[in-house]
Amino acid sequence: MIKIRIPATSANLGAGFDALGLALDYYNFVEMEESDRIEINSTDDVKIPTDESNLIYISARDLFEVCGRKLDGLKIVQTNNIPMARGLGSSSACIVAGLVGANHLLGNPLTTDDLVNLSAQIEGHPDNTAPALLGGIVTAVFDGRQVHWVKQEVYTKLKFYAIIPDFELKTELARACLPKEIPHKDAVYNLSRAALFSASLLTGKFENLREAVNDKLHQPYRIELIPHCQEVFDIAYSHGAYGVYISGAGPTVMAIADDRNTYFAGKTRFSLENAGLASWQVKELSIDNVGTALI
């Protein structure tokens, strides 16, 4: 049985809607082996599908079909650390795990580019799947068939603080609230800030991040679906965050702070408690530059 480690991801990074994402050192683990039947279990209390509707199984089966092989069954054991429907790439982690595991079981017939493309085709966009697979910060464009991507490894002392509420927000709902058309000036606004984010992160101009995470394509609409979201933004900024944004489709809020801001997590938790938001967790994370790996 093989064992796979898959990182959580944070997509959009403010203005980079459906184009930017990064991997974080917060992991799901999947054990997998080929079998003559479907046997799926979880090592924790997270409820998961245990039949052919399981997303890991679906992704593995798709890869087998692409390679001209029939999949009779799999034995899968999941450890689900990444919370579901929180904007941290839980579904992408399942997709990537299924593809990487199945590819290994078949002797790795597909290339990394093949896996990036296939994962985006299953998910519909590459902003979570690509960094989950590749690690680092990934800029990706999906033309409907192929993903054009660039991975950049990030060696920085910045910390990413996932501020995670105790409620879910389904991606379908978070996408349904978005307008079908936007003004030209809003597109320009986002393009410039998405470019500024990557350049500032990679060159150490962290003072730019507060402006770079500003967005007019998705955050103004999604913030209305996340109770107390603006309050959480304000708390994080009051304790010295460089930038704060909605992670993926939400509801997790991600704050970026310097590692020398030693007590950021503790001060943020204290302020959340005082605001009546003690159910929001604060998890300190760093960028994962490896991506999905067999361990």
Order of alpha helices (4+ residues) and beta strands (2+ residues): beta-beta-beta-alpha-beta-alpha-alpha-alpha-beta-beta-beta-alpha-alpha-alpha-alpha-alpha-beta-beta-alpha-beta-beta
